[in-house]
Structure formats: structure tokens, C-alpha cells
Amino acid sequence: MTQTLPRASRRSGIPALFRGKTWLAFAYHWISIVLTTAAFFYFVITVSLGVSLLFTWVGLVIPATMVVASRGWGWLNRGLVRHLLGTDLPGPVPFAPRPGFLGFLRSALLDGAGWRALLHMVLSCLLSIVAFTLSVTLLATGLGGVTHWFWYRFIPLQQAADGSWRRGTQVFPEVYADTPMWQWIYAGTGLLILLFVWPWINNVTARLQAGLAAALLTPTAWSLRVRTLEQSRSASVKDADERLHRIERDLHDGTQAQLVSIAMKVGDVRDRLAGAEASPEILALLDSANGTAKEALADLRGLARGIRPAALEDGLDTALETLAAGAALPTSVTYQLARRPDPAIEAIAYFCASELVNNAVKHSRGTRIDITVAGNDDDGLRLTVSDDGRGGAVGHRPADGTRTGLTGLRERVGSVDGLLDIQSPAGGPTLVMVELPLSSKA
């Protein structure tokens, strides 16, 4: 939404010629004609290089960089419109490239704000030429008419048809503005242009420039909606992770402790009755109750670990080492991550690794599993789980609509704009790669 800033000089009784906004608009035309000229050459050179190198990586990098760099043009023009034309324009949604080189190319070439800034660069150049020409021409004409009485004396003499020598501008054939009447006509016309025509043209063209900037250099309703949805999704992912963490803590500190207490009390009662004359049925019932309590406790511990492993509190690397130590197949872990991801991302990465390790143990018939975690701020987190088994893993939803484990992983990874790639030819080996951002924030 654009907002017109108040101007102290905007008063009803002051002629437009003497208002500050009129001269600020005139200054905008001068600055704009200089900037758009440079922008035009930048546009032509960059497009030419991009087209000439289109079939190489360099040819893709140049237009991608051009699109992103055009955001700087938008920032500069919004500043000029704000300070000189009194209209505050909000900036577009910040550029957020996907991880990796190809991710940057894709994000840059599909950057709507950048393309709209490029379009503004071209249209603004044309409008600036027209606005600058009209404004400067009318101002010069008005000033020339008002001061004609002074400077016409310096015009070289011209010989008329009757042989006389005349001085002054030639209005019509054989009519020269060198009489007092023509001086008054010139002065009146120049004053009319200065007081009414030039300020109106000057300010209208400036408003057209502000309108063009508002149309092309501000966020669209669609981009704002996307940003709102991304922020909402990020908050939902974070909230879900916090809820799982809280549930795991409540189960560990509350329900689990109560089950431990119940099992101990049942065991204590059984031990006391064992020394007395108690019915075998009662002892058997107590043994069954004690065993059931221990089984419930074991199930609850497994459930708590499935919700959010306590090892994640010490980092993803520690959690993966714990997972590898408890796996049924020999499992190695290689961890090379520049910084620790957000807790929500760590949880998603761990659950992906856990599911993939379990699948390899149950179905691969392999002899070993390798887990690799690498990445940085630019590329994000890349989790790779491979085994030397028989292959044949699939990640799509079967025709009957049932939901497989790999399908669930794909949906979980997609909730934070991640990617899951499965390479599992028949006969093996199987390699599953998960790419995640280091932050859950959009």
C-alpha cells in the first residue's frame, strides 16, 4: 500500500510555481533521466551477454544475477519517490534463494520482484525521457518569454524584405518581436506557462512516475499472501516441534515416572506376599500386573523416543550416533555441518534417518548402512542414508491410496520446502538423499 507523505509547502494560497513539491518533482526528472540512461545501457549489455552465452552456465548466471540485481534499482527508485515525490512505497518480499547453485539459478530466474523491477527499468526510461523533455522545454520556454525583453537585444540583426534591419525573434514571416507590444505578449505568455502550464505538466509526469513505481516496485497481493503462508507454516512447524517436545517431556517426567512407581509397588507387594501364605492365584495376578506395568513402561519409553529423542537435546550428531549404535546392522555416521540447525529441522532430519535405517534393516537384506550429514548456510543440510541391500525402494503413494513410510517422509520434508530423492535400482544399492534448510523460518 502506497502512502503519500505530508508536505509543509502544500498550501492552497501559494502558486504551484513556488511550491517545494514542484521543484522536488523537477529535481526527480533530472535525477531520473541520468539514472535511467545508465540503467538502459546496463539492461542492454546484460541481456546481450546473457543471450550470447545462453547455452553455457555463464549464460544462465548472467541473466539470473541481472534479475536479482534489478532489486537494487527498485530500492533506489523507491527512495527517490519517497524523498522527492512524497510517496512511501513498501519494498517487495526479500529474495530467498534455494540452497545450492542450481537452487540460486532457479530462484533468481523465477524472482517476480526482480522481473518487475526490470520492466520498470525499461518503462521508466521511456517515461523519464518524455517527462524530462516536456518539463525542461516548458520551463525554458516560460523563462525565455518572461525575459525576452532583455535578451532579444543580443540577437543578431536580420534584414527584412523591405530592406530594413530588425532585431528580435521572428514570430511570423516579416514579423519580428522587437516592439513593446510583442514584449508584453511574450512576457504574458511566458508568465502563463510558468504559473500554470509548466507546474501542471511537471507534477503530472512526476505522479505518473510515482504510479509506475507503485505498480511495479511494490509487493503484489499474491507475494504478500505467499509470505504470510510461509511465515504461518514456519510458525506451525516450530509450534509442532515444541508441542512434541513438551509431550515427550510430560511423558518422561509424569506418566513414565508413575508407571515406574506402580511397577515398584506391585513388585513390593508380590515380594511381601511371597513370604506369607498367599494364594497362588493372587501371586500369579501380581506377577502379571508387574509384567504388564513393565511392558507398558517399555512401550511408553519407545513412544517418547519416537516423539522426540532425548539425544536431540545434545544435537543432531549425538542423536544420529545413538541411532547408529542401536541399529540392527552395522551403521556408520559422518557428520560435517557448518552450524547447528533449528530444533524443528533437527527433528525432521532425525526422523528421516530413523525411518530410513529401519527400512534398510527390515527390507534391504544388506550388510551395512552409511549415514552422512553435510552442508552449510548456502546449501542447507544434506542427509544421505545408503545401504548395500537389494534395492527396489519406492517413494510414491501406491495405486490403492495407502500411505507408505517414504511417502510420509516426503510430506514431512516438503513441509519446510525440503527435497527427498530416492535412488534404489533393482539389485541395489539404495541411496536416499534429503535436503533441508538449516532454518525453519521462511
C-alpha positions in Angstrom: 0.0 0.0 0.0 1.4 3.4 -1.0 1.3 6.3 1.4 1.5 10.0 0.4 3.8 11.8 2.8 2.7 15.3 4.0 4.5 18.3 2.6 4.8 21.5 4.6 4.7 23.6 1.4 1.4 22.3 0.3 -0.8 25.3 0.9 -3.8 26.4 -1.1 -2.8 30.1 -1.5 0.7 29.5 -2.9 1.1 29.2 -6.7 2.4 25.9 -7.9 5.5 27.6 -9.3 6.6 28.5 -5.8 5.8 25.2 -4.0 8.5 23.0 -2.9 6.9 19.8 -4.3 7.1 21.3 -7.8 10.8 21.8 -7.6 11.4 18.4 -5.9 9.5 16.9 -8.8 11.7 18.8 -11.3 14.8 17.5 -9.4 13.4 14.0 -9.7 13.1 14.4 -13.5 16.8 15.4 -13.7 18.0 12.5 -11.5 15.7 10.1 -13.2 17.0 10.9 -16.7 20.6 10.3 -15.6 19.8 7.0 -13.8 17.5 5.6 -16.5 20.2 6.2 -19.1 22.7 4.2 -17.1 20.0 1.6 -16.4 19.2 1.3 -20.1 22.9 0.6 -21.0 23.1 -1.9 -18.1 20.0 -3.7 -19.4 21.1 -3.9 -23.0 24.6 -5.1 -22.1 23.4 -7.7 -19.7 20.7 -9.1 -22.0 23.2 -9.2 -24.9 25.7 -11.1 -22.8 23.0 -13.4 -21.5 21.7 -14.2 -25.0 25.1 -14.7 -26.5 26.1 -17.1 -23.7 22.7 -18.7 -23.3 23.9 -22.3 -23.9 26.6 -22.2 -21.2 26.4 -21.9 -17.4 27.7 -18.4 -17.7 24.8 -17.5 -19.9 22.4 -18.6 -17.1 24.4 -16.9 -14.3 24.3 -13.5 -16.0 20.5 -13.2 -16.5 20.0 -14.7 -13.1 22.3 -12.2 -11.5 20.7 -9.4 -13.6 17.2 -10.2 -12.2 18.4 -10.2 -8.6 20.5 -7.1 -9.1 17.5 -5.3 -10.5 16.0 -5.3 -7.0 18.7 -2.7 -6.2 17.3 -0.5 -8.9 13.9 -0.8 -7.3 15.3 0.1 -3.9 16.9 3.2 -5.3 13.8 4.4 -7.1 11.6 3.8 -4.1 14.0 6.0 -2.1 13.8 8.8 -4.8 10.0 8.6 -4.9 9.8 8.8 -1.1 12.2 11.7 -0.6 11.4 13.7 -3.8 7.8 12.9 -4.6 6.5 12.3 -1.1 5.1 8.8 -1.7 6.2 6.0 0.6 6.4 2.6 -1.3 6.8 -0.7 0.6 9.5 -3.0 -0.6 8.9 -6.4 -2.1 9.3 -9.7 -0.3 13.1 -10.3 0.3 14.9 -12.6 -2.1 15.3 -16.0 -0.5 17.3 -18.3 -2.8 17.0 -22.1 -2.6 20.1 -24.0 -1.4 22.9 -24.7 -3.9 24.0 -23.3 -7.2 21.1 -24.7 -9.2 18.7 -23.5 -6.4 20.0 -20.0 -6.8 19.6 -20.1 -10.5 16.1 -21.3 -10.2 15.1 -18.8 -7.5 16.7 -15.9 -9.4 15.2 -16.7 -12.8 11.7 -17.0 -11.2 12.0 -14.0 -9.0 8.9 -12.0 -9.8 10.0 -8.9 -8.0 13.3 -8.8 -9.9 11.5 -9.2 -13.3 9.0 -6.4 -12.4 12.0 -4.2 -11.4 13.5 -4.9 -14.9 10.2 -4.0 -16.5 10.2 -0.8 -14.5 13.7 -0.1 -15.7 12.6 -0.1 -19.3 9.3 1.7 -19.0 10.7 4.3 -16.6 13.5 5.0 -19.1 10.9 5.9 -21.8 8.7 7.9 -19.4 11.7 9.8 -18.0 12.7 10.9 -21.5 9.2 12.2 -22.2 8.8 13.8 -18.7 12.3 15.4 -18.7 11.9 16.8 -22.3 8.4 18.3 -21.6 9.4 19.8 -18.2 12.7 21.3 -19.3 11.3 22.6 -22.6 8.3 24.3 -21.0 10.3 25.8 -18.2 12.9 27.2 -20.6 10.1 28.5 -22.9 8.4 30.2 -19.9 11.6 31.8 -18.7 12.5 32.8 -22.2 9.2 34.5 -22.7 9.3 36.4 -19.4 12.9 37.7 -20.1 12.6 38.2 -23.8 12.5 42.0 -23.3 16.1 41.7 -22.1 17.9 39.2 -24.2 16.3 40.0 -27.6 18.8 42.9 -27.9 21.6 40.5 -28.2 20.1 38.6 -31.2 22.0 39.3 -34.4 20.3 41.8 -36.8 18.2 40.3 -39.6 17.3 42.1 -42.8 13.6 42.2 -43.6 12.0 42.1 -47.0 11.7 45.8 -47.1 15.5 46.2 -46.6 15.3 47.3 -43.0 17.3 45.6 -40.3 15.3 44.1 -37.4 16.3 42.6 -34.1 14.3 40.1 -32.1 12.8 36.7 -32.6 10.8 36.1 -35.8 7.2 35.4 -34.9 5.8 35.2 -38.5 7.3 35.9 -41.9 8.4 39.5 -41.8 7.0 39.9 -38.2 9.6 40.4 -35.5 9.1 40.6 -31.8 11.0 43.9 -31.3 8.2 46.2 -30.4 6.7 46.9 -26.9 3.5 45.1 -27.8 5.3 41.9 -28.6 7.4 42.2 -25.5 4.2 42.3 -23.4 2.8 39.3 -25.4 5.9 37.3 -24.8 6.1 38.2 -21.1 2.4 37.3 -20.6 2.7 34.0 -22.4 5.8 33.1 -20.5 4.2 34.0 -17.2 1.2 31.9 -18.1 3.4 28.9 -18.8 5.4 29.4 -15.6 2.4 29.8 -13.4 0.1 27.1 -14.8 1.3 25.0 -17.7 4.8 24.0 -16.6 3.9 23.2 -12.9 1.0 21.1 -14.1 3.0 19.1 -16.7 5.9 18.8 -14.3 3.8 17.5 -11.4 1.6 15.2 -13.5 4.6 13.5 -15.1 6.1 13.1 -11.7 2.9 11.5 -10.4 3.0 9.1 -13.4 6.5 8.1 -12.4 5.3 7.5 -8.8 2.3 5.5 -10.1 4.6 3.4 -12.3 6.9 2.7 -9.3 3.9 1.8 -7.2 2.7 -0.6 -9.8 6.0 -2.4 -10.4 8.3 -1.9 -7.4 5.9 -2.8 -4.6 4.9 -6.3 -3.4 1.9 -7.9 -5.1 -1.0 -9.2 -3.2 0.0 -12.7 -4.3 3.6 -12.4 -3.0 2.3 -11.0 0.3 -0.1 -13.9 0.6 2.8 -16.3 -0.1 5.0 -14.7 2.5 2.1 -14.8 5.1 1.6 -18.5 4.3 5.3 -19.2 4.6 5.5 -17.4 7.9 2.4 -19.3 9.1 3.9 -22.6 8.0 7.2 -21.8 9.7 5.3 -20.9 12.9 3.3 -24.1 12.6 6.4 -26.3 12.2 8.1 -24.7 15.1 4.9 -24.9 17.3 4.5 -28.6 16.3 8.1 -29.3 17.3 7.6 -27.5 20.6 4.4 -29.5 21.3 6.2 -32.8 20.6 9.0 -31.7 22.9 6.5 -30.8 25.6 4.6 -34.1 25.2 7.9 -36.1 25.3 8.9 -34.2 28.5 5.5 -34.8 30.1 5.6 -38.5 29.3 9.1 -38.8 30.6 8.6 -36.8 33.8 5.0 -37.6 34.5 3.4 -40.8 33.1 6.7 -42.7 32.9 7.5 -41.9 36.5 4.0 -43.0 37.6 4.4 -46.3 35.8 7.7 -46.9 37.4 6.2 -46.2 40.8 3.3 -48.6 40.0 5.7 -51.4 38.9 7.8 -50.9 42.1 4.7 -51.0 44.4 3.3 -54.1 42.7 6.7 -55.8 42.9 6.9 -54.9 46.6 3.5 -56.3 47.3 4.4 -59.5 45.5 7.6 -59.9 47.4 5.8 -59.4 50.7 3.1 -61.9 49.9 5.6 -64.4 48.7 6.9 -65.0 52.2 3.5 -65.5 53.7 0.8 -68.0 52.9 -0.8 -66.3 49.9 -3.0 -67.8 47.2 -1.1 -68.8 44.1 -3.8 -67.1 42.1 -3.0 -63.8 43.8 0.7 -64.2 43.3 0.2 -65.0 39.6 -2.1 -62.0 39.3 0.6 -59.8 40.9 3.2 -61.2 38.6 1.0 -60.5 35.6 0.3 -56.9 36.8 4.0 -56.3 37.4 4.9 -57.7 33.9 2.2 -55.6 32.3 3.4 -52.5 34.0 7.0 -53.1 32.8 5.8 -53.7 29.3 3.7 -50.5 29.4 6.8 -48.7 30.7 8.9 -50.1 27.8 6.3 -49.1 25.3 6.0 -45.7 26.7 9.7 -45.2 26.6 9.7 -46.2 22.9 6.8 -43.9 22.2 8.6 -41.0 23.9 11.8 -41.7 21.9 9.7 -41.8 18.8 8.1 -38.4 19.6 11.4 -36.6 20.1 14.6 -38.5 21.2 16.2 -37.1 24.3 19.5 -37.3 22.4 18.4 -34.4 20.2 18.9 -32.1 23.2 22.7 -32.6 22.6 22.5 -32.1 18.9 21.7 -34.0 15.7 25.1 -35.6 15.6 24.7 -37.1 19.1 21.2 -38.3 18.2 22.4 -40.0 15.0 25.3 -41.7 16.8 22.8 -43.0 19.3 20.6 -44.2 16.4 23.5 -46.0 14.8 24.6 -47.6 18.0 21.1 -49.2 18.4 20.6 -50.3 14.8 20.5 -54.0 13.9 23.0 -53.5 11.1 26.5 -52.0 11.3 25.9 -48.3 10.8 28.4 -45.5 10.3 27.8 -41.8 10.8 29.7 -39.0 9.1 28.7 -35.5 10.3 30.1 -32.4 8.7 27.7 -29.5 9.3 28.8 -25.9 9.5 26.3 -24.9 12.3 23.5 -26.5 14.3 20.1 -26.4 12.5 16.9 -25.2 14.1 15.3 -27.7 16.5 12.4 -28.4 14.1 14.9 -29.1 11.3 16.9 -31.4 13.5 13.8 -33.3 14.4 12.8 -33.8 10.8 16.3 -34.9 9.8 16.4 -37.4 12.7 13.0 -38.9 11.9 14.0 -39.3 8.3 17.3 -41.0 9.3 15.4 -43.2 11.8 12.8 -44.3 9.2 15.4 -44.9 6.5 17.5 -47.0 8.9 14.5 -49.0 10.0 13.5 -49.6 6.3 17.0 -50.7 5.5 17.1 -53.1 8.4 13.7 -54.6 7.6 13.7 -54.8 3.8 17.2 -54.2 2.3 18.9 -57.5 3.3 22.1 -55.6 3.3 25.2 -55.8 5.5 25.8 -52.2 6.4 24.3 -48.7 6.5 26.0 -45.4 6.0 24.6 -42.0 7.3 26.2 -38.8 6.1 25.2 -35.2 7.1 26.9 -32.2 5.4 26.1 -28.7 4.3 26.5 -25.0 5.1 24.4 -21.8 5.2 24.2 -21.6 1.4 23.4 -25.3 0.6 21.4 -26.1 3.7 21.5 -29.6 5.3 22.0 -32.7 3.1 21.3 -36.0 4.8 22.3 -39.2 2.9 21.3 -42.7 4.0 22.7 -45.6 1.9 22.8 -49.4 2.2 24.2 -52.2 0.2 21.0 -54.2 0.0 18.8 -55.4 -2.8 17.2 -52.0 -3.7 13.7 -51.6 -5.0 12.6 -48.9 -2.5 9.8 -46.6 -3.8 8.7 -43.2 -2.5 5.4 -42.7 -4.3 1.9 -43.5 -3.0 0.7 -46.8 -4.2 -2.3 -47.1 -6.6 -4.6 -48.3 -3.8 -4.0 -45.0 -1.9 -2.2 -46.5 1.1 0.4 -44.3 2.7 4.0 -45.7 2.8 6.8 -44.7 5.2 8.7 -43.0 2.4 5.6 -41.1 1.3 5.3 -39.8 4.8 8.9 -38.7 4.8 8.4 -36.9 1.6 5.5 -35.0 3.1 7.4 -34.2 6.2 10.4 -32.9 4.3 8.1 -30.9 2.0 6.6 -29.1 5.0 9.8 -27.0 5.2 10.5 -26.8 1.4 12.9 -29.7 1.5 13.6 -32.3 -1.1 13.8 -36.1 -0.9 15.5 -38.1 -3.7 15.5 -41.9 -3.8 17.9 -43.9 -5.9 17.2 -47.6 -5.5 17.5 -49.7 -8.6 16.6 -53.4 -8.5 19.6 -55.2 -7.1 20.8 -52.3 -5.2 22.3 -50.4 -3.7 19.9 -47.8 -2.2 20.7 -44.2 -1.6 18.2 -41.7 -0.2 19.1 -38.0 -0.1 17.2 -35.5 2.0 17.8 -31.8 1.5 16.6 -29.4 4.2 17.1 -25.7 5.1 19.1 -25.0 8.2 16.3 -22.8 9.5 12.6 -23.5 9.5 11.9 -19.8 9.0 10.6 -18.8 5.6 
